[in-house]
Amino acid sequence: MATILIVEDEPKMARLLELTFAEESFATRSAADAERGLKILGQEQIDLVVTDLKLPGMNGLEFLQAVKRTNASIPVVVMTAYGTVETAVEAMKAGASDYVLKPFSLEEMKLIVHKELDVNRLREENRSLREALGQRYEFKNIVARSPQMQEVLAIVERVAPSNSTVLLGGESGVGKDMIARALHQHSKRAAGPFVKINSTAIPENLLESELFGYEKGAFTGAATSKPGKFELADKGTIFLDEIGDVPSSVQVKLLRVLQEREFERLGGTKTLKVDVRVVAATNQDLRVALEQGTFREDLYYRLNVVPISIPPLRQHKEDIPYLVDHFIQRCARQSEKPITGITPAASKVLMEFHWPGNVRELENIIERAVALSNGPVLDVDDIRLDLSPSKAPSPAEGGVLFPPEGQTLEQFEDEIIQEALRRANGNKSQAARLLGLSRNALRYRLSKIGVPDEPEG
């Protein structure tokens, strides 16, 4: 039985919350001010705190900061008046788990409390799982043997059965779509629909109607009513890909759906209720978007309940051989070609590449190799890496080429030199021409990375 501490100076509100939580089989403790609340926290085992931000003496924000200094892991839900959303956002920055705006429904409060207790339990279980030796997680169509990806799957396994909103982060091509589907397939909603929408694939002026639907006559050409993606995802999961590119006008309606699970169709007046789990994904750092003012802070905190960061392929290269085997088997089966594996030399080429396009790029390279190969095993000549100069703007065009995230400039330069040498089949003069260097300049750089200057035949 979880114990909830209620810090509220209005006796009627405190009593109402006590009765509400008792109906949910929670034990409660109450305090009329922050000082007494801190005293209870120091003496008893408390699983969650619900506090008003407007308190006598020490205010709710100061109380929150004091709680987090004492116990950083305890979830805190803050209550605040409707007109002080900015204060609620400040509380989220200070460590609050969630907030409710007064006046609120008791159902909304119960939903938030259950969600926060579930999330906190999952976090604690995940800490324990990290300490467990030899634990391995497997999901259909997901190849992940490395410690980094096993940690991702551990979080997926624990959070999937809950209804918590999940925010997936990572570069393009790392497999956010696969993780989102795994979350759905291992949830209690698996029998329901999985609806994906890519925010960048839909024109801005159509995104709102795609998400929330429209009524007949809502705009020119709306001859009939049409349900939106949220309605289609009812009792299931909606996957909002590239959430960072959603325009501000749509962000407001998304926030309402996340807070109240309701919306109106475009051109409609009837309020529709939905039971849907939201999984969002972005390849941006949304904190930068917050600083630039292009993404709402309150929406960010609603989405960022359970963040899962998926590492780029260059940070877990030990998965490459297993991914290659998986893609070869699938592509060979689909193309009906008797290809059974890959040579060590070809595998070495793949292991040494830095994979700016991540797993998606690796999959494309293997599919191309299988399609073009004539032998039973993929060899170096079958591996055609994408090294087109058009992928990076030249300084003359006003662009700047940067190393991939997590890689130093020196490492990036070394990989470019090694790749040029591979493309030139070991011919240093040809590699120097590809790089726009003199032969001596290339010799100097090769000596720095330990490549012997052997005479060319």
N, C-alpha and C positions, 0 to 999 in steps of 0.2 A: 504494500500500500504506500503510495507516494504521499509525502507531506508537503503542503503548500503554505508558504508564509504570505499573508495578506497585510500590506502596509497601506492603510487608508484611514484618514481622519474623519470621514463622514460615517457615523455608526450605522445608518440604514444601508449604505452601499456595502460596508464591510460585512454586515449580517447577510445581505442578499448573496454575496459571493461565497460566504461560508456555506449557506444552504445549497447553492448551486454545485459547489465542489463536493459536498457530502453526497449529493445525488449520484455523482460519478465515482463514489467509493474512495474519495481522497480524504486524508486527514488534513486539518487546517490549524494554523496558529495565526493570531491576529495581533497587530500593533497599530496604535493610533498615530505614531510618529516614527521617524527614521531611527532615532536613538534607541527606542525600545526594540525596533526591528533588528538592529545590529546586535543587541544583547541576546535576543532569541537565537540568532544565527550562530553566536558564539557558544551557546549552551546546548543546542539541539541539532539533530540531523534534519536538514531541510533540503528537499529535492528541487523546488522551484519557488521563485519569488514573484508575486504580483504586487506592483506598487504604483500609487498615484505619483505624478511628477510634481504636483502642487501639495506640499506638506508643510506643517508648522515647524519652525526651527530649521534644521537641515533639510534642504529641498530634495526632491526625488532624484535629480541628476547627481547631486553630491552623495546621496545614499547609494545610488547605483555604482558610482566610482569606488566608494568604500567597500561595497559588497565584492566587487571584482578584485580589489586588492587582497581581500581575505580569501576568496574562493573564485578563481577565474573561470572555472568550468560550470558553475551553477547558472542555469538559465533564468533570466529576468525578463518578465513581460511588464511593460509600462503602460499606464492609462493616462490619457491626456485629453483636454478639450479639443473639439473639432478644429477650432481656429488656430491651434498652435502646433501644426504639423512640423514646422521647422524645429521645434523643441524635441519632438519625437525622433526626428532624424539625428539630432545631436546626441540623443540617448542611444540610438543604434550605433553611432560612431564610438560611443563610450563603452559599448559592450552589451547593450540590451539585445535580447534574442528576437523580440517582436514588440509591436505596440498595438493598442486598440484606441480608437477615437471615441470619446464620450459625446453623445449617448451611444452605447453599443448594445447589441443583442446578447443575451446570455448564451445562445447557441454559438455565436461567433467566439465568445470568450472560451467556452468549453473546447471548441475546435482548436484554437490556438494553444491552449494548455496541453491538450493531448498530443498535438504535433510537437511541441517543444520537449515534452517528456520523452517522446519516442526518439527524437533526434539525439537528445542527450544520452539515452540508453545506447543508441547505435554507435555514438562516438566512443563511449566507454568500452563497448564490446570490440570495437575496431582497435583500440589501444591494446586490449588483451590479445587480439588476433595477431597483431604485429610482433608480439613477443613469442607467439607459438612457433616452434620450429617445424619445418617440413610441411607446413600447410600449403596446399595448392588449390587454386580456384580455376574452374573451367566453365566456359560458356560456349554454346553452339556458334560456330563460325568466327569465334574470336581466338586468335593465336597469341598467347601471352605467357611466356615462360620466365621472363626477366623479373627481378625483384620490383622494379618500378611499375611494371604493368600488373604484377600480382597484387600490389598494393591498391591499384585502381579497382581491380576486380573484387578485392576484399570489401571495399566501400560499397561497390555495386550490390554485392550479395546482401549486405546488411541493410542498405537503404531501400532496396527494391520493394520489399513488402509494405513499406509505409506509404503514406500519401504525401510526403514532404516534397516540396518543389526542389528541383535539382538544377544547378547551373554548371554546364560542362564548358571547360576552357581548354584551349589548345590551338596550335597552328592548323591551317587548312590541310586536310588529308591524314590527320592522325587517327581518325576512326570515331569521331563524336557520334555519328549516325548509328554505328554499331553498338556503342555503349548505351545510347538512348533506347534502342530496341531491346537490349538486354534488360534494362530497367523495367520496361513494359512487360516483357515476356516472363519475368520472374516476380511480377507483382500480383496482387489480388485482382487486378484489372486485366489480366492477360487474355480473358475471353472477350473483352471489349475491344473497341477500335484503337488503332495506333494511327494518328493523323499527323503528317509532317507538313510543315509549311516553311519555305525558305524566303526570308524577308527580302533578300536582294533579287530574287527571281521575279518579283511582282512589282509593277509600277507603283510608286508611292500613292497615287490617287486611287488605286484599286485595292490597296492592302487592307484598309478598314472593312470594306465590303466582303473581302475574301475571309477575313477572320470572323466577322460578326454577322455576315449575311445582310440582305436588304429586302425591303418590302416593294411590292409592285408600285411603280411610279416614283420611286425614290430618286431616280435620275433618268435622263434621256436614255432610252433603250432598255430600261427595267420593265419588261412586259409582264413578268411574273415575279413572285416572291422566290427568294433563294436562301436556304440555310447557310450559315458560315461554318468555318472549320471548328469553332468551339462547339456548336450544336452537334456536328458530325462526330466529335470526339466524346460526347457525353457517355459516362460510365467507363471511359477509357483514358488514354494518354494523348496529349497534344505536344508535339515536338516543335518548338519555335527555333529554327536554325538561324544563325546570324542575327541574334536579337539586338546586337549593338547598332544595327542599321535601321531599326524601326523609327519612323519619324515621331516627333514629340506629340503630335495630335493623336496618334494611335497609342502612345505610351500611357496616356491618361486612362484610356478605356481598358488597357491591359492591367493597369494597377487596380482598377475597380473589380475586374474579374478575379484577380488574385486575392483581393481583400474580402469581397462579398459574394463571389461566385455568381454574379448576375450581370446582365447587359441588355441593351436594346439593339435590334437590327437597325441598319441605316435606313432612315425614313420612317421608322416605326416608333410606337409609343408604349407597346407592351413590354414589360420587363420579363426577361427569360432567365430561368435558373439553370445552371449546369453543374454536374458532378464530374469534374475532370482533373486529372493530375497533369501539372505543367512541368515539362523538361525543356530548358532553354540551353542554347549553345552559342558561343562566340569565339572568334579567333582574334578578337581585340582585347586590350586591357581596358575593361570598363571603368576602372578607376581614373584613367586618363580622360575618358569621355565625361566622367563626372566633373573633373576639374575644368574641362572645356565647356561645360554646360549643355552638352548635346544629349545627355542621358540623365533621366530623373533619379535623384538620390533615393527617394522613397520606393521607386520601382526596383532599383538595384538591390536594396535590402530585402524586398519581398522575394526576389528571384534567388538571391544568394543564401538560401537557407542551408542547403547542403552543396557546397562547391566541390567539384571533382576536376582536377587538373590532369589532362592527358599529356604525357611527355612526347616530344618529337622523336622520330625514329632514330636520329643520330645519338640520342641519349640512352637508347636500349638496343644497340646493334646486335646483342646476343640473340634477339628474337628473329633476326633476318633469315638465318638458315631454315627455321621452322616455318616462317611466312612463305619463303620461296618454295618449300616442299608443298605447302598447302595450295599455293597458287598454281604450281605446275600440275598437280593432280587435278584440280578443278578445270583449268584451261585445256589440258590434254583430253579430259573426258568430254568437255563441250565441243572441242574441235575434232574429236575422234582420231587423235594422233597418238601413236605408241611411244610417247616421251615419258621416261621413268625417273629422270633426275638431272643433275647438273655437275659439271666437272669442278674439281677443286680450284682451278685457275679462274673459272667464271665466277665461282662463289667468292673468291678473293676480291675480284673487281667490285662486286656488289657490296662487300663488307667495307671497302675503302672509300666508297662514294659517300657524300655528306647528306644526300636525300632532302633537298629543299622542299619537295612535294610530299615527303613522308610516305606512309604506307600506301596511299593511293597511287603515288608515282611508282613505287616498287611493283604494285599489282599491274600497272599498265606496261611496265618494262617486261615483266614475265609474260604477260599475254601476247605482246608483240613478238617476243623471242620464240614462244611456242608456235605462233602462227607462221613465222618465217623459217623455222628450223627444219632441216631435212633428216637429221639424225635422231637416234633414240635418247641422246643426252644433250642438254644445252651446253654449249662451249662459249669461249670468250667472244668469238665472232658473232654469236647470236645475241649478245648483250649490247644493245645500242642505247646508251645513256643520253638523256636530253641535255645537251650542253650548248644549245643555241644562244648566240650572243643577244638575240632579241628578248631573252628572258630578263635581262638586266639593262636598264637604260644607260647610255654612255654619258660621260661628263659633258660632251659636246651638245647633247640633247637636254642638258639641264638636270640630269638625274645623277644619283650617287649610288654606287654599288656598296652594300654593306654585307659583312659576314652574317651567316645565319645566327639566330639567337643561341647563346651558349658557346659560341666558337670565337676564339681570338682572331685578330687580323692575320697574325703569323700562321696560325693553323689553316686559315682559309686560303692564304697564298700558297702554302705547301700543297694543299689538295688540288688547287688549280694547276700548279706545275706538274704534279703527278698525273693528273687527268690528261693534260696536253701530251705528256710523254706516252701515255697509253694510246691516245688517239693517233699518235705518230708512229705507233708500233715500235717504240724505243729509239726512233731516229731523232737525235738531239737537234740537228739542224732544222728539221721540219717542225719539231716542237717549239723551237725558238721563234720560228716564223709565225706559228699559230699564236704565240703569246706577244708578239711584237717586240721581242728582245734580241739583243745580239747573242751570238754563240757563247762568248765569254761571260756575258751577264747570266745566261742560263747555267753555265758550268758552275759559277760561283754559288747560285741559289741551290743547285743540286748538291753541292758539297756541304752546304749548311744542313740539309736534311738527310745526309748520309748516303746519297746515291753515288756510287763510284763512277768516275769519268773514264769508262772503257772505250777503246777505239771502236769506231763504227766501221762495219764491214762494207 
